[in-house]
Amino acid sequence: MAFAASLWLIIQLESAMAFDVEYSRWLKEHNRQINEVRSAINSHVCDTKLRSIVDGVMNHYEEFFWLKSNVAKVDFFHLLSGMWKTPSERCLLWLGGFP
């Protein structure tokens, strides 16, 4: 029984660490894509080019929600207390009574 509990703890820690590493990678790519959108808007690119850039950003967010859903299946509480929360998510959690 103790072995199963320690194995469960190791799986929890590894999934949380893996999510943090993936989130860090995702955030770097997100910043790069946002800068790409800003420069495309400032340089007045055509609508089709801007649309392809925005589609890439939307696909990137889809990847993030996929990551969050997978870690929620293993360690939901890490999502509530993780470093990844945006200010708006922290505000909503605060309004909902979560610390």
C-alpha positions in Angstrom: 0.0 0.0 0.0 2.8 2.4 0.8 4.5 1.6 -2.5 1.3 2.5 -4.4 1.0 5.7 -2.5 4.6 6.7 -3.2 4.2 5.7 -6.8 1.1 7.9 -7.1 3.0 10.8 -5.5 5.8 10.4 -8.1 3.3 10.4 -11.0 1.7 13.5 -9.6 5.0 15.4 -9.2 6.2 14.3 -12.7 3.0 15.4 -14.3 3.1 18.8 -12.6 6.7 19.3 -13.5 6.1 18.2 -17.1 3.2 20.7 -17.3 5.4 23.5 -16.0 8.1 22.7 -18.5 5.6 22.6 -21.4 3.9 25.7 -20.2 7.2 27.5 -20.2 7.9 26.4 -23.7 4.3 27.3 -24.7 4.7 30.8 -23.2 7.9 31.5 -25.1 6.2 30.5 -28.4 3.1 32.6 -27.4 5.2 35.7 -26.9 6.9 35.1 -30.3 3.5 34.7 -32.0 2.0 37.9 -30.3 5.0 39.9 -31.5 4.4 38.5 -35.0 0.8 39.6 -34.9 1.8 43.1 -33.7 4.4 43.5 -36.4 1.9 42.2 -39.1 -0.7 44.7 -37.9 1.8 47.6 -37.9 3.1 46.7 -41.3 -0.4 46.5 -42.7 -0.1 43.0 -44.2 -2.9 41.7 -46.4 -5.9 40.1 -44.8 -5.0 36.5 -45.9 -1.6 36.7 -44.4 -3.0 38.2 -41.1 -5.6 35.5 -41.1 -3.0 32.7 -41.3 -1.1 34.3 -38.5 -4.2 34.5 -36.3 -5.1 30.9 -37.2 -1.7 29.9 -35.9 -2.3 31.7 -32.6 -5.7 30.1 -32.3 -4.1 26.6 -32.9 -1.5 27.5 -30.3 -4.2 28.2 -27.7 -5.9 24.9 -28.6 -2.6 23.2 -27.7 -2.6 25.0 -24.4 -6.1 23.9 -23.5 -5.2 20.4 -24.5 -2.2 20.5 -22.1 -4.4 21.9 -19.3 -7.1 19.2 -19.8 -4.5 16.4 -19.7 -2.9 17.7 -16.5 -6.3 18.2 -14.9 -7.0 14.5 -15.3 -3.9 13.7 -13.2 -3.4 16.7 -10.9 -6.3 19.2 -10.8 -5.0 21.1 -7.8 -1.8 22.0 -9.7 -3.9 23.9 -12.2 -5.5 25.9 -9.4 -2.3 26.8 -7.7 0.2 26.8 -10.6 2.4 29.6 -11.8 0.7 29.7 -15.1 -2.5 31.6 -14.1 -3.2 34.9 -15.8 -4.3 37.9 -13.8 -7.8 37.5 -15.1 -7.9 33.9 -14.1 -6.6 34.8 -10.6 -9.3 37.4 -10.3 -12.0 35.0 -11.3 -10.7 32.4 -8.8 -10.6 35.1 -6.1 -14.2 36.1 -6.9 -15.1 32.5 -6.6 -13.6 32.2 -3.2 -10.5 30.3 -4.1 -7.2 31.6 -2.6 
